[in-house]
Amino acid sequence: MAKGGFRGGMPGGMNQAAMMKQAQKMQQDLLRMQAEQEAKTFTAAAGGGMVNATVNGKHELVNLDIKPEAVDPDDVEMLQDMIIAAVNEAMRTADAEAANNMSRLTGGLNLGGLF
């Protein structure tokens, strides 16, 4: 290291207080974003709209709509598959939006589970 080391704190001119302030703002933004995400709902359809599933941002199934013509007592497996497909797609949509929001918040920086 050069004689005297770094002067004025962190390299690049950013001092520790500014870094802490920035981290606190990011944390507040993250908490706000999480609350907004949890309040949203995401709906997906399967079987050509025969089954519609709605989940919220907390990954809770909040509504399931099954059209009467989708119910065939001789083919319960088909109905089960449509329900699973609709719920899974709604969950994927919620996850994709959460990931997109996180990317916007962090400027695309991968924080590796820090938040």
SULGI-V394969 format. One record per backbone hydrogen bond with DSSP energy under -0.5 kcal/mol. NH is the residue of the N-H (numbers start at 0). CO is the residue of the C=O. If there is no record, write none. Layout:
NH_CO + NH_CO
//
This chain:
4_1 + 9_13 + 12_9 + 13_10 + 14_12 + 18_14 + 19_15 + 20_16 + 21_17 + 22_18 + 23_19 + 24_20 + 25_21 + 26_22 + 27_23 + 28_24 + 29_25 + 30_26 + 31_27 + 32_28 + 33_29 + 34_30 + 35_31 + 36_32 + 37_33 + 38_34 + 39_35 + 39_36 + 41_54 + 43_52 + 45_50 + 49_45 + 49_46 + 50_45 + 51_64 + 52_43 + 53_62 + 54_41 + 55_59 + 56_37 + 56_39 + 58_55 + 61_53 + 61_59 + 62_53 + 64_51 + 65_63 + 66_49 + 69_66 + 70_67 + 71_69 + 72_70 + 74_71 + 78_74 + 79_75 + 80_76 + 81_77 + 82_78 + 83_79 + 84_80 + 85_81 + 86_82 + 87_83 + 88_84 + 89_85 + 90_86 + 91_87 + 92_88 + 93_89 + 94_90 + 95_91 + 96_92 + 97_93 + 98_94 + 99_95 + 100_96 + 101_97 + 102_98 + 103_99 + 104_100 + 105_101 + 106_102 + 107_102 + 108_105 + 110_108 + 113_110
//
